[in-house]
Each structure stands twice: as structure tokens, then as C-alpha cells.
Amino acid sequence: MHIVSVNVGKQETIQINGKALTTGIFKQPVQGKVSINAKGLVDDTVADTTRHGGVDQAVYLYSAEDYAWWTAELRKEMPIGILGENLTLSSFGATPLRVGDRLKINTILLEISFPRIPCATLGARMSDAAFVKRFIQAQRPGVYARVLKEGELQIGDLVNILPTANNFPTVIELYDLWHARKRDLKLLYRGLEAPIAERARAAFQFWLEHS
């Protein structure tokens, strides 16, 4: 697999339920080499740091295969980057990704930390509030990753998956768990054993304490 697009965004203002909010979801493809550090892609912007960004969610990745699925599903072209991802990969491979799997790109090493959980900002970006529900049901969330080793990348660079040796939950298992009406306690505990993002860890611990 390889990088199809590298996308960064600047802070913009959008209207959600009559309120003006700033966001960095409007990503545009960039050419040439781009540096990546613990905070993510250099020159990228994260506006809502309460729910987005941080070292555990430094990079958001999506696949061109899933874009093709959305194009067929919506019967309209889905421009690369419209979902707010930093890196668009050709695919995620044939094997379901797990939290703890690592992606090697040149000298860069990323570690998958959690699926993307959609919010109202995505609906606003798509000019369709109902798209959030549709995105959840599609089970094509993409993944967040932390940066273990920094470096430079660009379009066309190869991406190698280094599977975790541990039986951590898959990305989709955790995605479904997050949206479940009744949460599987065993899966919550398994999730806490995995290197999940800290925001997710806090939520899992809260759910267990109040189960």
C-alpha cells in the first residue's frame, strides 16, 4: 500500500446549529515532502483541541478504497480529504486493523490508537447533518494514530503494516463498542489493555465504573 494524498488544513469557521465554531476539518492535498512530528503533520491545524488532536490522535488516516465505496454509496464523487484525514492511503490491507498495529513510512513509525468517532462537524463539512449517522452505520471510520518516530513523507511513499503481537481489539470492534446501546464489559476491559487514545481510555473507565 502507499500514500495517495497528504492533506493539511487551516482554521475555518462553520455554523453548527446556529453557532459559529472553528474547525480544521477542511483539508487540502499538498505536494512535496511534509514533516511529521508528535503533534501531527507540520502546517496542519487542529481547532477543537478538546476533542481532536493531541499526541494520541496526531494523525488521521483514511483509505482510497473507502472513498470509492462512498462514491458508489452516495452516487457522487467524494473528493480526497473531504472527511478530514491527514493521510489518504491506497488501502488498509486485507486484514482488519487492530489498535497497536504500527505503520512504517520511511523513517516514520505510527501506532494505531483508535477509530475516528464522527461528530456534528463532519455533518457540517458534508452539508448534511444526517451524514454522521450514515458514517457510523457504514463502519468505515478510518483510524487515528500516534507518532512514535518522526520524519518526512509524501505522495507515493510506501506504507508497511507491522501487526501487533497482542490480541488487542480490532478498530471496528472498538468502533461498534463506542456506539453500542449496551456495552460489552469484557471488550471494555480488553480495550483498556490496549494502547488506546487517552480520551477513549477515560470514557471506557467511566463506563465500567457506572456499569
JOWO-V141023 format. One record per backbone hydrogen bond with DSSP energy under -0.5 kcal/mol. CO is the residue of the C=O (numbers start at 1). NH is the residue of the N-H. Records with the same first field share a line. If there is no record, write none. Layout:
CO->NH  NH
This chain:
1->159
2->4  90
3->156
5->88
6->30
8->28
9->45
12->23
14->16  21
16->19
19->16  21
21->14
23->12
25->27
26->10
28->8
34->153
35->42
36->151
37->40
40->37
41->44
45->47
47->49
48->51  52
54->57
55->58
59->145
60->86  87
61->143
62->89
63->67
64->68
65->69
66->70
67->71
68->72
69->73
70->74
71->75  76
77->79
79->82
81->27  84
86->7
87->62  89
88->4  5
89->64
90->65
97->171
98->101
101->112
102->162
103->105  110
104->160
105->108
108->105
109->148  149
110->103
111->146
112->100
113->197
114->144
116->118
119->122  123
120->124
121->125
122->126
123->128
124->127
128->131
129->132
130->134
131->135
132->136
133->137
134->138
135->139  140
136->139
142->116
143->61
144->113  114
145->58  59
146->111  148
149->109
151->36
153->34
154->157
157->3
160->104
161->163
162->102
166->168
169->99
170->174
171->175
172->176
173->177
174->178
175->179
176->180
177->180
181->183
183->185
184->188
185->189
186->190
187->191
188->192
189->193
190->194
191->194
194->196
197->201
198->202
199->203
200->204
201->205
202->206
203->207
204->208
205->209
206->210
208->211
